[in-house]
Amino acid sequence: MEGEFIQAQARLQRERDRQLEAARRQRERERAERRQAEEMEAARQQAKRERELAEERRREDEELERQANGGLWLMQVLRAVPDETALESNRVTLPASMLVALAERDALSSNAVTFELALLDEHGGVLSTTCAGVDAFTADEGTVKLPVKTALSLSKGARHLDAQTRVRVKYVVLDRHAKVTATVQPLGDGFHVDGASTVNIDLPQVLARALRSGMVISQGDFIPLRHEGKTYVLVVRKLAPEAREMLTDTELAVDLMPSENVTLAHEREAAAQTELAARQERARQRLAALAAEPAAGEADTVLLRARLPSGAVHTRRFRRAAAFGDVLEWTAGLCEAEPRQVAVVQAAPGQPQHMLGFEFASTTLAALGLGGSFFVKVSAAAAVAGDGDAAAPARQPTPANSPWALATRHAETVLDKHLEEQTGEEAPVGDETTSVDMFRLLVDAGAKPAAAGRACQNHLASLRQLKASGLLGPEADGARVVALLERFNGGVARVADQLFNEVSSADEVSRAGTTSPSRDWARELHSLGEMGLDVSDARRVVDLLESNAGDLQKVVDLLL
């Protein structure tokens, strides 16, 4: 009976112990969960604070840039695509949404529209930047077309651009300076063929041609120059007074540095001379630090005769109790090397060569049995002029079949053809009015901004032709030109004929001195309206009816 009671007590104690242990473990789990939750909450709060600080810094930076840009902030991240139409230009092509945004912010009223372009990595970090003007706003939405020069300035020849390349495009206002100084350096061998013969190139003329097609220049920009079927590249090493400058209405002075490889060769030569002087100084100090040479006839000494790799022979006495390291210091000083790079080679007649190196530095000459003549061997490392030789930056050629390489070759072909057509005098170039300037011209001539923007996006080439022919200018009816382009889908011939006929009809009315309609044209106006023609400008339609003697067919043709 007593045994059963004891067993029951033991079972009860074990159960209480189990429950206590379970409760302890539960409390520990709850404490761990609370700690984990607190740590996670602290991490969330820290991340939130960091995001808030980053956002605050971004807003501050944005506000500073907004102030610098006259109160305007405009930025988009776009996918880069190659523009094969120009080699030397740095005017990019942007989507129409950028034009609309600029127009809404009245940014097109300034004399020049410029952007900062930043090449981004996969995390959104900035790899490099440059500045560019705008050629047109006809790129597909979400993309920016980069000419060869701009792509080079962003990639620096050190990284490949591909279909996933993203570029941050940000509107900036650059200060103008009356005079700008640029220091440029040819990459590689510069103006040499295969690093040898010098190319006969009129550099000022070629450089002026390359810069004429650009609007801005930035420190670090790559400038491709095309001459006799070969592309040479200059890099802007320095730019003053600021790191990015406008080129329009500016006097640009260019200082030409030696080519990159020539500069590197000079740097290597200077480094080698510095290393040589340092080795000679170390050798002098090493020889001066040796213990005094024992006198001739002194007991327990040995006369050593060393033949150097140069063929020179030197002799010196050492005490037999001296460490072999002293001999290494002596020979290293004679060879302008380091003791670890020197070895002594001694061979007795009929015996194999015996080489002693730095591993025996603490052994005495007596223990080594060294005496008489020996050769000094210097390891190859002593002949190296140092580990810090200047080297050209690593550059990777663009894959031959990539869109960027194909665009570059096409742009080079186009420029070569243009240069071949020149006869020595500067050939007149066609109208190269940018879409921004064309937009201003249309708005100044009375077109509505939205309609002018669409016309610049869809019919820029046609607008250029109309401007070159004299049919589009400050005195033209911009709204009428835009309407006709939309009606005839950009057909220049039909738009030009229509504008010419309207001008001729107006001249005839003016010469006839017509001041009021000769009759009531209400019925004809009603008929023309039922045909779907625009008769909202009744005065103009009546003038056409008057000048064409009421011939509805002629009036319909003119209105169409």
Secondary structure as UniProt FT lines:
FT   HELIX           2..68
FT   TURN            69..71
FT   STRAND          75..82
FT   TURN            84..85
FT   STRAND          91..95
FT   HELIX           96..104
FT   TURN            105..106
FT   HELIX           107..109
FT   STRAND          114..120
FT   TURN            122..123
FT   STRAND          126..139
FT   TURN            141..142
FT   STRAND          143..146
FT   HELIX           148..155
FT   TURN            156..158
FT   TURN            163..164
FT   STRAND          166..172
FT   STRAND          179..186
FT   TURN            188..189
FT   STRAND          192..193
FT   TURN            194..196
FT   STRAND          197..198
FT   HELIX           203..212
FT   STRAND          216..218
FT   TURN            219..220
FT   STRAND          222..227
FT   TURN            228..229
FT   STRAND          230..240
FT   STRAND          244..246
FT   TURN            248..249
FT   STRAND          251..256
FT   HELIX           260..288
FT   TURN            296..297
FT   TURN            299..300
FT   STRAND          301..307
FT   TURN            309..310
FT   STRAND          313..319
FT   TURN            320..321
FT   HELIX           324..335
FT   HELIX           339..341
FT   STRAND          342..346
FT   TURN            349..350
FT   STRAND          354..356
FT   HELIX           358..360
FT   TURN            361..362
FT   HELIX           365..368
FT   STRAND          372..378
FT   HELIX           380..383
FT   TURN            400..401
FT   HELIX           403..421
FT   HELIX           435..444
FT   TURN            445..446
FT   HELIX           449..458
FT   HELIX           460..468
FT   TURN            469..470
FT   TURN            474..475
FT   HELIX           478..487
FT   TURN            488..490
FT   HELIX           492..512
FT   HELIX           522..530
FT   TURN            531..532
FT   HELIX           538..547
FT   TURN            548..550
FT   HELIX           552..559
//
